[in-house]
């Protein structure tokens, strides 16, 4: 005999059984037009980047391996309390779905990409091999790629994982600089300059003389009360042109060619060449000096102190300011705050490497290289 209290429960069970049967019928009779079932079985890599919790979710283990490779190239930072997490969802399509996979892929590292953005949304395209959509406000990205691209771990690490994270960082209170960063005894030097202006060669000369390298091409700064936190990407690598490499003949045999949009370069893995010269994480509240570099015609390296206004005019072109207002205004405010508080110099680099090192060594001892106190208004 069924009691009144048991009847509703039995009804729920019956409805549940019917629903399952209907779902099975739907799966048998309807096509999965969006290929959702392909991406149901996932695995997750939990990590952190620049102090933010990060989850990388994928249906393919190769993607998680590529994510681990990408994350190894970011300098470390303390995990921030109550930090909003970042999420990357990266899915690999079935091999048979992509007619383009029969075509040869570009050389490793030369896969073309396209970039588009509007407001809080951005997109990265990989031609016939996939695309990635990013929500800058929430810190989330979702990508779909061909099986052929997934097989290229270095391209997935660079084009998808690293690029997505670098773009998402612009909404986390950080300023992205086109700069290398070297450190000695808690004094950090951001070496800022356009391509082919001596930035990487200067950094390599300083590392060769005992400085530590934090990062080669992208440096992030983040204001922390009265000081600035400094993080870099990629950590442990330098890319130089043939002219710069010629100044270090003992390193030529260790250089690997790199194809880039702005000409041929040579990559040096300094983790292998100078393992003790790589700094994964900068100490708290370091002294910071900005060096805006250029190549001079004379043999010696010269330094000229810049006023805050002069430094700001040089700083703006060196930052990633592709955002829209009011986000753009906030980033510029952070740039102004940094330039007002730290010393900046124009550094005209000559071919005499000893003079490069001597010039920077002098700044570590010179009082004019110490941060100015913010004026009371």
C-alpha positions as CSV (number, residue, x, y, z in Angstrom):
1,X,0.0,0.0,0.0
2,X,1.4,3.4,-1.0
3,X,1.1,6.2,1.5
4,X,0.2,9.8,0.6
5,X,3.7,10.9,1.5
6,X,5.4,8.4,-0.9
7,X,3.2,9.4,-4.0
8,X,5.0,12.6,-4.9
9,X,8.4,11.0,-4.7
10,X,7.2,8.2,-7.0
11,X,5.9,10.8,-9.4
12,X,9.2,12.6,-9.5
13,X,11.0,9.3,-10.2
14,X,8.6,8.6,-13.1
15,X,9.1,12.0,-14.6
16,X,12.9,11.7,-14.3
17,X,12.8,8.3,-16.1
18,X,10.7,9.8,-18.9
19,X,13.0,12.8,-19.3
20,X,16.0,10.5,-19.6
21,X,14.2,8.5,-22.2
22,X,13.3,11.6,-24.2
23,X,16.9,12.8,-24.0
24,X,18.2,9.5,-25.4
25,X,15.6,9.8,-28.2
26,X,16.7,13.3,-29.0
27,X,20.4,12.2,-29.1
28,X,19.6,9.4,-31.5
29,X,17.3,11.3,-33.9
30,X,19.0,14.8,-33.9
31,X,22.4,15.9,-35.1
32,X,24.7,17.6,-32.6
33,X,25.0,20.6,-34.9
34,X,27.2,22.6,-32.5
35,X,29.4,19.6,-31.7
36,X,28.8,20.1,-28.0
37,X,29.2,16.4,-27.2
38,X,32.7,16.5,-28.6
39,X,33.7,18.9,-25.9
40,X,31.9,17.4,-22.9
41,X,34.8,15.2,-21.6
42,X,37.3,17.8,-20.2
43,X,40.2,18.0,-17.8
44,X,41.5,21.1,-15.9
45,X,44.9,22.6,-15.1
46,X,44.8,24.9,-12.1
47,X,47.6,27.4,-11.7
48,X,48.3,31.1,-11.2
49,X,49.6,33.8,-13.4
50,X,50.9,37.2,-12.1
51,X,49.1,36.4,-8.8
52,X,45.7,35.6,-10.3
53,X,44.2,32.1,-10.0
54,X,44.0,30.5,-13.4
55,X,42.0,27.5,-14.7
56,X,42.7,26.0,-18.2
57,X,40.0,23.6,-19.3
58,X,40.3,21.4,-22.4
59,X,39.2,18.2,-24.0
60,X,42.7,17.4,-25.1
61,X,45.8,16.7,-22.9
62,X,48.1,18.3,-25.5
63,X,46.5,21.7,-24.7
64,X,47.2,21.4,-21.0
65,X,50.9,20.5,-21.8
66,X,51.1,23.6,-24.0
67,X,49.5,25.7,-21.2
68,X,52.2,24.5,-18.8
69,X,54.9,25.5,-21.3
70,X,53.3,28.9,-21.7
71,X,53.0,29.5,-17.9
72,X,56.7,28.7,-17.4
73,X,57.5,31.8,-19.4
74,X,55.7,34.2,-17.1
75,X,57.6,35.6,-14.1
76,X,56.1,34.7,-10.7
77,X,54.1,36.9,-8.3
78,X,52.5,36.4,-4.9
79,X,48.9,35.1,-5.1
80,X,46.6,38.1,-4.6
81,X,43.9,37.7,-2.0
82,X,40.3,38.0,-3.3
83,X,41.7,38.2,-6.8
84,X,39.2,37.5,-9.6
85,X,40.2,34.2,-11.4
86,X,41.0,33.8,-15.0
87,X,39.6,31.0,-17.1
88,X,40.8,29.7,-20.5
89,X,38.6,27.0,-22.2
90,X,40.4,25.6,-25.2
91,X,38.8,22.8,-27.3
92,X,40.3,20.7,-30.1
93,X,38.0,19.8,-33.1
94,X,37.9,16.3,-34.5
95,X,40.5,15.7,-37.2
96,X,38.0,14.9,-39.9
97,X,36.1,18.2,-39.6
98,X,38.8,20.4,-41.0
99,X,39.5,20.1,-44.7
100,X,42.3,22.7,-44.3
101,X,44.3,20.3,-42.2
102,X,45.5,18.6,-45.3
103,X,47.3,21.8,-46.2
104,X,50.8,22.3,-44.8
105,X,50.9,24.4,-41.7
106,X,53.2,27.5,-41.7
107,X,56.6,27.0,-40.1
108,X,56.6,26.5,-36.4
109,X,56.2,30.0,-34.8
110,X,55.0,31.6,-38.1
111,X,51.2,30.9,-37.9
112,X,49.4,34.1,-38.9
113,X,46.9,35.6,-36.5
114,X,44.3,38.3,-36.7
115,X,43.0,40.5,-33.9
116,X,39.7,42.3,-33.4
117,X,38.2,44.0,-30.3
118,X,35.2,46.1,-29.3
119,X,34.4,47.1,-25.8
120,X,34.8,44.2,-23.4
121,X,35.1,41.7,-26.2
122,X,38.1,40.6,-28.3
123,X,38.8,37.9,-30.8
124,X,41.9,36.1,-32.2
125,X,41.8,34.3,-35.5
126,X,44.1,31.4,-36.6
127,X,43.0,31.3,-40.2
128,X,41.4,28.0,-41.1
129,X,42.7,26.4,-37.9
130,X,40.5,28.1,-35.3
131,X,39.6,31.1,-33.3
132,X,39.5,32.5,-29.7
133,X,36.9,34.8,-28.1
134,X,37.8,36.8,-25.0
135,X,35.6,38.5,-22.5
136,X,37.9,41.2,-21.0
137,X,35.4,42.1,-18.2
138,X,35.1,38.6,-16.8
139,X,38.6,37.4,-17.5
140,X,37.4,34.4,-19.6
141,X,38.5,33.1,-23.0
142,X,37.2,30.2,-25.1
143,X,39.0,28.8,-28.1
144,X,38.4,26.2,-30.8
145,X,41.2,24.8,-32.9
146,X,42.0,22.2,-35.4
147,X,43.7,19.0,-34.5
148,X,46.7,20.0,-36.6
149,X,47.2,23.2,-34.6
150,X,46.8,21.3,-31.3
151,X,49.7,19.1,-32.4
152,X,52.0,22.2,-32.4
153,X,52.6,22.7,-28.7
154,X,54.8,25.8,-29.1
155,X,52.1,27.5,-31.3
156,X,49.3,26.7,-28.9
157,X,51.4,28.0,-26.0
158,X,52.2,31.3,-27.7
159,X,49.3,32.0,-30.0
160,X,46.5,30.9,-27.7
161,X,47.5,30.6,-24.1
162,X,50.1,33.4,-23.7
163,X,48.4,35.8,-26.0
164,X,45.1,35.4,-24.3
165,X,46.6,35.9,-20.9
166,X,48.5,39.0,-22.0
167,X,45.4,40.6,-23.4
168,X,43.3,39.8,-20.3
169,X,45.9,41.3,-18.0
170,X,45.1,44.8,-19.4
171,X,41.9,44.7,-17.3
172,X,43.6,43.8,-14.1
173,X,45.1,47.1,-13.0
174,X,48.3,46.5,-14.8
175,X,50.3,48.4,-17.5
176,X,51.9,46.5,-20.3
177,X,55.3,47.9,-21.5
178,X,57.4,47.0,-24.5
179,X,60.4,46.6,-22.3
180,X,63.1,44.3,-21.1
181,X,63.8,44.3,-17.3
182,X,67.1,43.5,-15.6
183,X,67.8,43.6,-11.9
184,X,70.8,43.9,-9.6
185,X,70.6,44.1,-5.8
186,X,66.9,45.1,-5.6
187,X,67.4,47.8,-8.3
188,X,65.3,47.1,-11.4
189,X,65.9,48.8,-14.7
190,X,63.2,48.8,-17.4
191,X,64.9,49.0,-20.8
192,X,62.4,50.6,-23.1
193,X,62.6,51.0,-26.8
194,X,61.3,50.3,-30.2
195,X,62.5,47.2,-32.1
196,X,66.1,47.5,-33.5
197,X,67.0,50.3,-31.0
198,X,69.4,48.3,-28.8
199,X,67.0,47.1,-26.1
200,X,67.8,43.4,-26.1
201,X,71.5,43.9,-26.8
202,X,71.7,46.2,-23.8
203,X,69.9,43.7,-21.6
204,X,72.2,40.9,-22.8
205,X,75.3,43.0,-22.1
206,X,74.1,43.7,-18.5
207,X,73.3,40.0,-18.0
208,X,76.7,39.1,-19.3
209,X,78.2,41.3,-16.6
210,X,76.3,40.0,-13.6
211,X,72.8,41.5,-13.8
212,X,69.8,39.2,-13.6
213,X,67.1,39.1,-16.3
214,X,63.5,39.3,-15.3
215,X,62.0,39.4,-18.8
216,X,62.9,40.3,-22.4
217,X,60.0,41.9,-24.3
218,X,56.9,42.6,-22.2
219,X,57.1,44.1,-18.7
220,X,54.0,44.7,-16.5
221,X,53.8,47.2,-13.7
222,X,51.2,47.3,-11.0
223,X,50.8,50.0,-8.4
224,X,51.0,48.7,-4.8
225,X,50.4,51.6,-2.4
226,X,53.6,53.6,-2.6
227,X,55.6,51.2,-4.7
228,X,55.3,49.2,-7.9
229,X,55.2,45.5,-8.6
230,X,57.1,44.4,-11.7
231,X,56.5,41.3,-13.7
232,X,57.7,40.2,-17.1
233,X,57.2,37.9,-20.1
234,X,58.9,35.9,-21.5
235,X,61.1,35.0,-18.5
236,X,64.5,33.6,-19.5
237,X,64.7,34.3,-23.2
238,X,66.3,37.1,-25.3
239,X,65.9,37.8,-29.0
240,X,68.6,39.8,-30.7
241,X,69.3,40.7,-34.3
242,X,72.4,39.6,-36.2
243,X,74.2,42.9,-35.4
244,X,73.6,42.5,-31.7
245,X,74.6,38.8,-31.7
246,X,77.9,39.7,-33.4
247,X,78.9,41.5,-30.2
248,X,78.7,38.2,-28.3
249,X,80.5,35.7,-30.6
250,X,80.8,33.1,-27.8
251,X,77.0,32.9,-27.8
252,X,76.4,32.5,-31.6
253,X,76.5,28.7,-31.5
254,X,73.6,28.7,-29.0
255,X,71.3,31.0,-30.9
256,X,68.2,29.7,-32.7
257,X,66.7,31.6,-35.7
258,X,63.3,33.2,-35.2
259,X,61.1,34.5,-38.0
260,X,59.2,37.6,-37.0
261,X,57.1,40.4,-38.6
262,X,59.9,42.9,-38.2
263,X,62.8,40.9,-39.6
264,X,65.0,37.9,-38.6
265,X,66.1,37.5,-35.1
266,X,68.1,35.1,-33.0
267,X,66.7,33.6,-29.7
268,X,68.9,32.8,-26.8
269,X,67.7,30.5,-23.9
270,X,69.4,32.2,-21.0
271,X,68.0,29.6,-18.6
272,X,70.4,27.2,-20.2
273,X,73.3,29.6,-20.8
274,X,73.2,31.6,-17.5
275,X,70.9,29.8,-15.2
276,X,71.9,31.9,-12.2
277,X,71.1,35.1,-14.1
278,X,67.4,34.4,-14.4
279,X,65.1,36.0,-11.9
280,X,61.6,34.4,-11.7
281,X,60.3,36.8,-9.2
282,X,61.3,40.3,-8.1
283,X,61.6,41.2,-4.4
284,X,58.9,43.4,-3.0
285,X,59.2,47.2,-3.4
286,X,62.3,47.3,-5.6
287,X,64.0,50.5,-6.7
288,X,63.0,51.2,-10.3
289,X,64.7,53.2,-13.1
290,X,63.4,53.7,-16.6
291,X,65.9,53.7,-19.4
292,X,64.7,54.8,-22.9
293,X,67.3,53.4,-25.2
294,X,68.5,54.2,-28.7
295,X,71.5,53.5,-30.8
296,X,74.2,56.2,-31.0
297,X,76.9,56.9,-33.6
298,X,79.7,57.2,-31.0
299,X,81.5,54.4,-29.3
300,X,80.5,55.3,-25.8
301,X,77.1,55.0,-24.0
302,X,75.6,58.3,-22.7
303,X,72.8,59.1,-20.3
304,X,70.6,62.1,-20.1
305,X,68.1,62.7,-17.2
306,X,64.6,63.2,-18.4
307,X,62.0,65.4,-16.8
308,X,58.6,63.7,-15.9
309,X,57.0,65.4,-18.9
310,X,59.7,64.2,-21.3
311,X,59.6,60.7,-19.8
312,X,55.8,60.6,-20.2
313,X,56.0,61.5,-23.9
314,X,58.4,58.6,-24.4
315,X,56.5,56.3,-22.2
316,X,53.1,56.5,-23.9
317,X,54.3,55.0,-27.2
318,X,56.0,52.1,-25.2
319,X,52.7,51.0,-23.5
320,X,49.9,48.9,-24.9
321,X,47.0,51.5,-25.0
322,X,44.6,49.8,-27.4
323,X,41.7,49.9,-24.9
324,X,38.7,52.2,-25.1
325,X,37.6,54.8,-22.6
326,X,37.1,54.8,-19.7
327,X,39.5,51.8,-19.4
328,X,42.1,53.7,-21.4
329,X,42.0,56.7,-19.0
330,X,42.7,54.4,-16.1
331,X,45.7,52.8,-17.8
332,X,47.1,56.3,-18.6
333,X,46.6,57.3,-15.0
334,X,48.8,54.4,-13.9
335,X,51.5,55.4,-16.4
336,X,51.5,58.9,-15.1
337,X,51.7,57.7,-11.5
338,X,54.8,55.6,-12.3
339,X,56.6,58.3,-14.3
340,X,56.0,60.9,-11.6
341,X,57.6,58.6,-8.9
342,X,60.6,57.0,-10.6
343,X,63.7,58.5,-12.4
344,X,63.9,58.2,-16.2
345,X,66.9,58.6,-18.5
346,X,67.5,58.7,-22.2
347,X,70.3,56.1,-22.9
348,X,72.1,56.3,-26.2
349,X,74.0,53.0,-26.6
350,X,77.3,52.7,-28.2
351,X,79.1,49.5,-29.4
352,X,81.5,49.5,-26.5
353,X,79.7,47.1,-24.2
354,X,81.9,48.0,-21.2
355,X,80.6,51.6,-21.4
356,X,77.0,50.2,-21.4
357,X,77.6,48.4,-18.2
358,X,79.5,51.3,-16.6
359,X,76.6,53.7,-17.4
360,X,74.0,51.5,-15.7
361,X,76.3,50.7,-12.8
362,X,76.7,54.4,-12.2
363,X,73.0,54.9,-11.9
364,X,72.8,52.3,-9.1
365,X,75.1,54.5,-7.0
366,X,74.0,58.0,-8.2
367,X,71.6,59.9,-6.0
368,X,69.8,61.3,-9.0
369,X,68.7,57.8,-9.9
370,X,66.7,57.5,-6.6
371,X,62.9,57.9,-6.8
372,X,61.6,61.3,-6.1
373,X,59.0,61.9,-3.4
374,X,55.6,62.9,-4.8
375,X,55.1,66.6,-4.5
376,X,52.6,67.8,-1.9
377,X,49.8,69.6,-3.6
